[in-house]
């Protein structure tokens, strides 16, 4: 029997599709990477009985990066990244072992059906999967087709079966357009980012950003925010004057009238018009007009409109919105959430989609009324040729979806029902008045038919007081008329919704990447999100954009990126050559980069005004090993130490606190050690500032503390304080934290495992001897006479933390509280004290609590 491998983009998607195609008769098992499952069942394919294996990836299998040596910021000129630096595809998430996993499942398979998301990124992942599996698949007849592509827009029985019955081929051109975008963004972004970051972080201490990044889409996105900020700052309010009149008739409430001249900018002119109007104490009705007006129902929903509304009405950021929308899609509640189309296909089952909502109490009445009277034909929108508009695919409740999931689903459903509802109709009444020689008017709206606004009440016609019944020639008494002084007001900061509109208009990013670019400028501390989801640029964001304008405005204006996006779309359509577009664009940006480097003083002049020199920043902390003067600790991101005498800056681990470490010095370079800690419930370790940036031994990498140092005799090194292999990760070693007493602990030097032991002990030391059973270093513990937990009141004991029965109840495994992953390098290193086979090499059956935990985690 032949085998068909089917691959979806996410595990939850694979499960849903397998359930539909197998009609619930599939068996499931975990794959070797632990993250993906395999669902198997028998069925028919291309007229023959086959065995189906449905599995998934977890997004992109591969990512583009420079080869090893070009990732070293210190040794590579950023200009080389445009052409000289070779790139390679690496596994996007190495710990998933996705390539190996796919190859294991694909071995012996005859066909593959690709169920990846139906957009350009999905097409790109198709070819990543094929590159991994085709070498191990069965080689059938040369003429026999073995690769198939499923096209679908929702996870419904109808759509999935329709896709299975109309299989096509993956689109290489669309995949190539993604490859081109990845390479352009990598080369251009890395070159500018590395140069900017190194140049400015070496000069200024309070930038408060760990990375001064540049991105071909990210920077124009920031440019829109700063452009609005500049308009606000340069705005000069102007004073103007308005005539305000109130009139009444009989006992009716007064009417406030609008002046036909709107406003004047000269007070004397305004006073003249006021005097002319005051010649009469009566307002005469000049005309009464009534006009029936229509407020059109919305077009079908696409991604950009969904992001706009989620930000402005639901208070949800674009990135968060897309994450929720993708979850709703993979669970089968909505159709594919990445689409530019606002027009339903002719064969779209509007009635069937609407029927599914007929039992939800929030809109059941309106839905049943629509089904009874007939659906209104949706407005004609734009067909971008990608996916149908975003629509609800099945009924749901808040209990199923959770708070934010339900709010987004509710909006999508209301929007869909509104598209097939009637337009909103109202009557607009306008009454024109004359007071003296001046003309005034007032308007009122009366709702005739709410139409779609019953589903979208926020767009409804507000209830207004009824206009008085009157006709031409009637007179009203003037209650008051006065000249009011006002001022023009500046625009407000851009909201996320307005920024999304600008990005779409100028072709910056795609419906899929717009949320990513907005999220990036927030994370880089270029803008902050204020109340009302307004985006206010920071000092750093403002100076960067002004600097780009000063040196080369095209780096920040949307025009050049928009032109690149058009070229990438031509690659996707097969109308442009991948290599030519790539080379041409890189040549342009390479020239721009060289000019930027030569002109950087222009941006630096702006930086000097806004930021403090690094030498004037921070507080004295530890002594430099070269000049023995105090270095300054700079807390602003990225935290670092700076010696103003030597003019040297030393990196530090991020996302924690730095303290002086007992004024102890590194035996290699005489620098005073500092202690990094992530808090009372976290972990801590000492480090030498010089060694952290300049690894002293060949088997050490940049960014390693004393707990990873392989110095053979230093009292702070891994060789002196290492106890045994980590019970959870493959490459880590559990190292004694000598500062942790009286709540003693050892912590993994790679992951966040922390082992608490020997609380209230007077002294804990790592012994020279090793455990016979597991090769871990023995630990010598000295307790106070009054608080010893040792048997028979003993105060001292030396044994193995893992194997010694005396230590059995004195050891507890925990996980450190960490705000972010630590940015530290380093792979596994073998040899040295306290490691050996560790717990994983213990041939004996675990006897105690710690060993049992170790075995469990293995």
N, C-alpha and C positions, 0 to 999 in steps of 0.2 A: 504494500500500500504506500502510495506517495504521501509526502508530508508538505503542508503549506505553513510557512511561518508568517504570522501577521504581527506588525509592530505599530503600536500607538504612541502618542507623545507623552502620556502620563499614565501611571499605574491605574488610577481611578477610571480613566477613559477606556483602557484596555478591558477592565472588568465589566464596564457597562456594555461595550460592543460585543464582547464574548457572550454575555448573558442574553443579548438580543439574538445573535446569530445562532447560538446553540439551543435557543428556546429554554434556557435554564438548565440544560443537561451537560454541563461541563465539569471537569474535575480541576481543582486548582492546587498549585504547590508554589512554595517560595523559590525564587531563583538564587543562584549562588552569591549574588551581591547583597542579598537581604532586603533590598529596597523594592525590587520588582517581582511580580508573580507571573506564573505561566498558567494559562487556562487552556485545557485540552479537551477536544471533542471530535467525533467523527461526523463527516458530512460530505456534500457533493461539491466538486469544483471542476469547471471545464468538462463536464460530462462524465467525470469519474469519481469513485469513492476515495476520499482522502482523509488523512488525519490532520486536523487543524491545531496549531499551537499559537495562542494569542499572548503576546507580551508587550512590553513598552520600554521606552527610554525615560529619562527624567529631563526633558528639554534637550538642549544641544548636547550631542555626544562629544564633540570636539570644540576647542577654542583656538583662536590664532594667537601666537606669541612669537617673540624673537627667540632665536636659539640662545642657549645659556649665557655666553659671555656678553651678549648685547643687552642683558638685563642688569648689568653692573653700571649703575649711574656714575660711579667715580672714574671708571676706566674707558668709557665710550663717549665720544663727542656726539651730542644729540643730532648733529647734521648728518651723521652716517646713517641714521634710522630711515632716511628718505629713500636710499637706494642700496647702499652697501650691506646693510644688516639683513641677513637671510631670515625668513620667517618659517615657522613650522606649525603644524596642527598638533595640539596636545589635548589629552583628555580634559574635558571641561571640569569634571569632578573626579579626580584620581581615586579617591577612596571608594567610589562606586564600582570601579573596575568594569565599566560599561562595555568596552570593546571586547574584553575576554568573555563577559557574560553573554553578549550577543553571539559571539562565535561558538560558544558551547551550545547554545540553543539552535543555532543555524546549521550546525554540522549534520549532514545527512538530509537536509531539507531540499525539496525540488523547486518550490516556488516561494516568492515572498510577496505579500500584499502590504503596502505601506499606508497606514491610517494616521499619518501625521497631520497636524493642523493645516488647513488649506489656505495658506498664505505664503509669501516669499520665504519667510523663516522656516516654515514647515517643509517647503521644497528643498531648502538647504539641508535640513536634518535628514531628509530622504537619502541624499547622496552620502551623508556621513554614515548612515546605517549601512548603505550598500557597500561603501569602501571597507567596512568592518567585516561584513558577512559573505560577500560574493566569493572570496578565496576559499571558503570552507564549504560552500553549498555544493550539492551534487551537480556535476556537469552533464546536462541532458543533451538532447539533439541540438545541433548548432542552430537549426532554424526554429527551434521551440522557444517561445517567449517564457521567461521565468520571473520577470519583474512587473508588478502591477501597482497602480496607484488608485486609492479610493478617494473620491471627492464627496464631501458631506458638509453640512452647515449646522446640523443639530443632532443631538443624541436621542432620536426617536426611532421607533421600530421602522416606520415608513422610510425615513431618510437613510438609515443604516442599510436596510435591505436594498433600497434603490441604488446606493453607492456600490454595494457588493455585486449587483447585477449589471452595473455599467462601469466596470473598471477601466481606467486609462493608464497613462504612463507619467512618471515624474517629469517635471519641467526643468531641464538643465539650465536654460537661460535665466529663469527666475532664481535658481540656486546660485548661479554665477554673479548675479547682481548683488546678492547678499555677501558673497565672498569679496567682491570689490569694495562694498561699503565697510566691511570688517577691516580690510587691509588699509584703506584710506584713513579710517578713524584711528587705527592702531598707530600707523606711522606718523601722521600729522599730529594727533593728540599727544603721543609720547614725546615727540621731539620738542614741541612748545612747552609741554608740562614740565619736563625735566629741566629745561633751560631756565624757565621762570622760577621754579621751586628752588633750585640751587642758588640762583642769583639773588633772589630777594630774602630767602630764609637765612642766608649767610650775612645779611646786612641789617635786617630789622627784627626786633624781638617780640613785637606785639601784633603780628599779623593775625594771630588766632585762627590759623587754618593749617592743617597738617599737610595739605597738598594744594599748590597753586596751579590748578589744572586749566587746560585749554581743550576745547572740543569743537569741531567744525559745526556742530548743531548746538552744543551747550552754550557757546559764547554768544552767538546771535540771540539765543533765548534770554540770556542775561542782558544783552544790549537793549531789548524791548523794555525791560524793567527799569534800567538806568535812564533810558530816553524819557520815560514818564517822570522819573524822579527829577531830571533836569528841568522839565517843563514846570514842575511844581516849584522848584527853587528859583527859577528865573521869572516866575509869574509876578506881575505888578498889578495889584488890584486897582480897578478904575471905579470912581464914584459915578453913579447915574441916578436919575430921578424918575419916579413913576407916579402917575395920577391914579389915586384909588377912590372909587366912588361906591357908596351903598345907597340903594333905593328901596322903597317899600310901597305897597298898595294896600290900603285898608288895614286889616289886622294881621295880614300875612307876614311871615318872617322876612327880614331884609335880604335883598339880593346883593352880592358883591360882584361888581362889574369889572371886566378887563378893558383897559384902555387900548383903542385901536392903534395908537402910535407906539405902543409897547413901552418904550423908554426914551429918555433924552439924556445926553451927557453934559448939558449946560444948565445950571440951576436957574439962571435968569429966563431962559427959554421955557423951562418947566413952569416957572412962576407966571409967565405970560399966559400959557395955556390954562393954568389954574384960574387966573382972573377971568379969562373968556368963559370958562365953564361956570364960574360962580355968578355970572349974570343971570342965570336961570335957577329957580328953586324946584323946577320940575324936569323929569326925564321923559322924553317922548319916544314911544315905540316907533321905530322907523320900519322894521320888518320882522316877521316871524317865519322861520323856515323849519320844516321837519323833513328829515331825510333818513330813510331806512339804510342801515349800514350792516356789513358782515365782517366778522372776525374769523379768518380762515382756520380750519382745523390744522394740526401740525402735519408735516410730511413724516414719512416713516423714519424710525430712529437709526442713526449711525453712531459710530464710536465717538467722534468728536463732540456731537451734541450730548451724548450720554455723559461724557467727562465734564462738559460745561455745566450741565444741570446738577450733577453730583456735587460739584464744587460750590456753585452759587446757592443751590436750594437745600442740599443735604449736608453741606459742610464737610464733605469727604474729599481728601486730596486725590489727584489723578492716579498716582501709583497704587494707593489703597483701593480705589474704585476698580482698577483693572484686575487686581488680585481677587477681589470679591466676584467680579463678573466672570473671570475664568473658572472660579470654583462653581458658580451657578451653572455655567456651561457644561463642565465635566460631570456634574451631577444630573444633567438633563433638564434643568429648569428653564434655561433660556437658549436661544440659538447662538451661533458663534459671535463673540463680542468684538471682533476686530473686522470692521467693514466700513467702506466709504460710501456704500450705496444707500440711497433714500427712496428707492422705488421697489415695490413688491413685484416679483416675477409674475407673469400672466397666469402661471399654473399654481400660484401660491394658495394654499387652502385657508383663506381668511375665515370662512365660516367655521371650519373644524377647530381652528386655533381659538376662536372666540367662544365656542361651545364649552371648551375646557374650563372656562372661567365662570360658568353660569351658576356654580354652587358657592362661590366665595361671598360671604355676607356683605363684604365691603362694596361690591359692585354688581352683585347678582341681579338686582332689580333693573339696572341700566342695560346689562348684557341681555337679559331676557326680552326687554323691550326692543332692543336692536334686532334680535333674532326674529321677533314677531313681525316687526315693520319692515325689515330688510336692511342689510348693511349699505352704508353709503360708499360709493366708489372712492378709494383713497386718492389723495392728490398725486399728480405726476411728479416724481422726484428725479434724481440722477441715478443712472445705472452705471456704476464704476466697473462692472464686469467681475467683481470679486465674490462677495457673499450677499445673501439677502439681508434686509435690515434686521436689527436686533428685536426679537419678539419672544414672548413667554411661550414655552413649549409644553408645560403642564402646570396644573394647579398646585399651589403651595400655601403654607401657613407660616406665621412668624415663628411658631415653635420649631418647625423644621429647619428654618434658615438662619435663625439668630437675628439679633438686632440690625446690624448693618446690612447683612444679606437680604433681610426682608425689606428694608427701606429702599434698596436698589431695585429689587424684584418688583416691589409695589409701583415704583415710578415707571419701570419698563412696561409693566402690564397696563397701567393707566394710560401711558402714551400710546400703546398699541390700540386700546379700545377707542381712544380719542381719534385715531387716524381713520376709523371706519364709522365715526359718528357724524352728525350734521354740524354744519358751521354754526357759530354763535351769531344770533341776529339781535340788533337793538335799534332803537329809534333815537336819532340825535336831533335835539331841538336847539336852535340858535335864535336868540332874540337880540336885535340890534337897537341901540338907544342913541338919542342925541341929547346931550346936556349942554345947552348953549350952542356953541359951534363945534363942540368936541364929540367924537363918536366913541361909543362904548358897546360892549356886547357881553353876553353870558351864554354858556352852553350847558346842556343837561342831557343825560343819557337814560333811556328807559329800556329795560330788558324786555325783548319780545319772545325770544326762544334761546335758552341757555346752550343748547346743542352740546358740543364736546366739552364745554367748561364744567359740566356736572362731574366729569372724570378728572379734569384739571382745574379745580376751583381757583387756584392761584392766578389763573389767566382770565377769570370771570370779570364781568362788568360790575364795578362797585355800586352798591345801592346808594342812590343820591336822592336828595329831597326833590319832590316833584316840582317842575317849573310852573310858575303861575299861568293861569289861562289868560291870554291877552291877544290883541290884534293890532294891526297898524293904526296909529293915531291915538292909542290909549296913553294915559299919562300916569307916571309914578312920582311919588314925592321923594326928593333927594334928602336922605338921612344925613349923610356927610360926604364931603369931597375934600381931599387933601393931597398935598405933594409929599411923597415918601422918599427919603434918601436911602439908597442901597449901594452895595459894592459887588463887583464881579468876583467870583470865587475861583480858586485854582482847581485843576482836575485832581482827582484822588489817585492814590497808588493803584497800579494795575491789580485787578483780581486775577486769580488763576483762570477763571472762565474767560476773561478778556485776553489773557496771554495765550490761551489755547486757540482762540479765534485768530489772533495775529499770526501764530505759528502756522495754522492751516492756510491762511490767506497768502503767506509768503513762501509756503512750501518748505518749512523747516521741520524736519523729522517726518515720521509717518504716523498713522493712527496708532500703531503699536509702540513707537518710540517716544512720542510726545510726553507721556507721563514720566519716562526715564530721564529726559533732559531737564524737566522741571524739578524732579527729585534731586538731580545732581547739583543744581545751583543752590538748592537749600542745604544739602549735606556739606557742600564745600564752604559754607558760611559766606556765600556771596549775596544771598537774600535771606530775610527772615519772614515767616508767615505770621502776619498780624491778624487781629480779629476781623471777621468777615472774609477770611482767606485772601487778604491783600498781601502783595509781595513787596516788601520794603528793602531796597538794596542796602547792604552794609558798606562801611568805608572801603573795605577791600574790593567789593564788587564794583563800586563806583570808580575807584582809582584805576582798576584794570581796564574797564571799558573806556574811560577817558584816555588812558595810555594807548590803547589800540587805535582810537580815533586819531591821536596825535601822530602815531607812527604809520599806520596803514589801516584806514577805515574799513577796507574790504574784509579784514579779519573779523569784524564784529557786525557789519551790515549783512542782512539776509540774502543779498543778491547772489553772491558767489556760491553759497551752499545750495540755494534754490536751483542754480544752473547745474550743479553737480547731481542733485536729486533727479533732474530731468534726464541727464546722461545715464544714470543708474537705471531709470525706468526704460530707457531705450535698450539697454543690455537685456533687461527682463523680457522685452518684446522681441528680442532677436534682431534689432535694428542697429545695434552698435557693437563694436568689438570690445570684449572685456579688457584685453591687454592694452589696447590703445587708449581707452577711457582712463584706466588706472595710471598709465605712464604720463598722459597729458596732465591729469589733475595733480599728480605728485610733483611734476616739473614746476607747475605754477606755485604750489605751496613751498617747494624747496627754495625758490627764489624769494618768496615772501619771508621765509624763515631767516635766510641770510641777511636780508634787509632789516628784519626785526632785531636780530642780534646786534647788528652794526648801529642801530638807532635806539638801543635799550635805555640810554641815558635820558631820553625824552620821557619814558614812563617812570624812570627812577626819580626824576625831579618832582613828579607828582607824589611818589611814595614818600619822599623826604618830608613833605608837608604834613602828611597824614599819620605817619608811623615813627616810632622812636628807634634810634640806632640800637643795635643789639648790645653794644657796650654800656648803654645807659639803662638797660632793662634788667629786671630780675633782682634777686637778693643773694648775698654771699652764702655759699653752701659748703663746698669741699675744696681742698687744695689741689692745684695743678701739679702734676709730677715733674714738669719741666722747669717752671719758675718758682714753684712752692708758694705762689700767691693764691688767694681765694678766687675760685671761679664763681660765676653767678648762675643761679638756677632760674631758668625762664619757664614759668608755668604755662604761658599761653601756648596753644597748639602750634606746632608740635613741641612738647616740653623738651628742653635740652640744657646743657651746661656750656657756658662761654667763658673763656679766659681772655680778658681784654688785653692783658700784657703780651701774650703769645698770639693774639688774634686767631684763636682756634675755637671751633664749636664742636661739641661732642653730643652724639645722639643718646637718647634714653628710651626705655620702654614706655609706651603710651598707656593711657587709661588707668592710671593709678597714682599714688602719692610717692614722692621721693624724699627720703630722710638721710641724714648723715649716719654712717654705720660705725659707731664707736671710735671714730678717728683712726681706724685701722687702714693700712696701706697695702697696695698690691705689690707682691715681691718682685714682679717683673718690671714695672715702670714707675713705682713710687707714687702713683695717683691714690688719693684717698678714696676708699670704697664708699658707695652709697647703697641704701636699701630701698628697693622697689616693693610696694605693698598695694594690694587691691582692696584692703580693708580688713576689719576684724574677722569677717566670715570668709575672707578670700585666702590668698596665699602671698608669700613674700620671699624674696631672695636678694642677696647682695650682688653687686656688680662693680667692676672697674670701668669708669667712663672711657678710658683709652682702649682697653681690650674689647669693650662692647662695639666700638666702631672700627677697631683694627685687630682682628683675631690673631692671637699670638701663636697658635699652633695650626698645623695643616688640616687637622680633622675638625677644626672649629669654623663656624661661619659667622658672618656679621650678625650682631644682635643677640649674642649669647651672654648670659650672666655667669656668676661663679658656679652656679648649680649645674652648668654644662661645661665648665672649663676642665681640660684634661691635664692640668699641671700636676706632676707626680707627687709633690709634697706640700703644696700650699694648704693651710688649715681650712680655707673656705671652698676649696675646689670639690668637684664631683668625686675625685679619687679619695678625698678625706671624709666626705659626708654622705656619699651614695650608699644606699642600703640594699635595694633589690629592684628587679625589673617591675615596672608598673603593672598593676593587676588588671588594667583595662586597655591601654593602648599598646601598640607593637614596639614603638621605639623609645618610650620614656623610661626614666629611672626615678625611683622614689628616693628623695634626698632629704635628710634631716634639716629642719629649719631651726638653727641654733638660737634664734631670737624669740621663739614661740613660747618658752616657759613662762609661767607654770602650766599653761595649757599646751603641752608639747604636741608637735605634729611633724609628719614628713609629707612632702608634696611632690607630685610628678613634675619633672622639668619640661614636659611637653604638653600634657593635657591638664584638665582642671581637677584631677583626682587628688584629694587630701585625706590623709590617714591620721586621725587623732589617737594619741596613745599616752599612757603614763601620766595622767593629770595629777598635778600637785607634786610631781617628782622634784627632788632637789637638783638633780643633775642627770642629763641623758647624753651619752657619748657613743659614737660609732667605734666599735672595737676593731682590732687588727685581724681577728680570726673570722672565718666564714663558716656558715652552716654546712654540715656534711650532707644534709638531705637536699638542700636547694641552692647552695652556693651564695645565698644572700649574706651580707655582713652581719655579724652579731652586734647586739646593742647592749651597752652596760647602763643600768639604771640604778640611781641612788635615791631612796625615799627618806623623808623625815621619819623619825621614830614614831611620832604621834599619828601620822597619816598614812602609814604604809599599808597597801592592800596585799602585800606578799604574804604567803603562808607562814605560820609560826612567828609572826612579828618581825621577819627578816627585813632589812632595809636595803640590801644590795642584791642584784641578780643580773647575770649576763646570759643572754639567750637570743634565739632567732625570733624576730617579730612574727614570722609566718608559722613557724612549726612548734615553738616552745609552749607546752601546755600551761606553764606558770603565767605566761602572758595572754592566755586565751581570752579572758574577759576584759582586757585592758586596751583593746585595739578596736577602733571603729572607723569604717570607711565613709567618707562624705565626698561631695562635689563642691568645689569653691564657688562662691558667688562672684560672677564676672560680668561686668557691664558690656564688654566687647571682647572679641577674641584678641589675644595679644599678638602684636605684629613682631614676631621673632622668627628668624630662620632656623635652620639646623635639621639634619636628618639623623638617622640612627648611627651611633658610633659604638663599636665593639671594643672589648678589652678593658682593663682597669679594674680597680677594686669595687666590690659590692655589686657586681652585675652577674656575669656568668650566665647560667641557665635561668636564674631567677625562679619565680613561681611557675612560669610556664614550662620549665624544664624538670620540675619535681616529679619523679616517677612514682612517688608514694601517694596513697589515697589521702585526700585532705582530712585532717583530724580536727582542726579548730575553726573558730568563727572566721578568722581572716583568710585562711586557706580556702574555706568554703566559698567566701565571697570571690576570691581570686578565680576559683574554678568556675563559678557562676558567670563571671564576666568574660572568661575565655570562651 
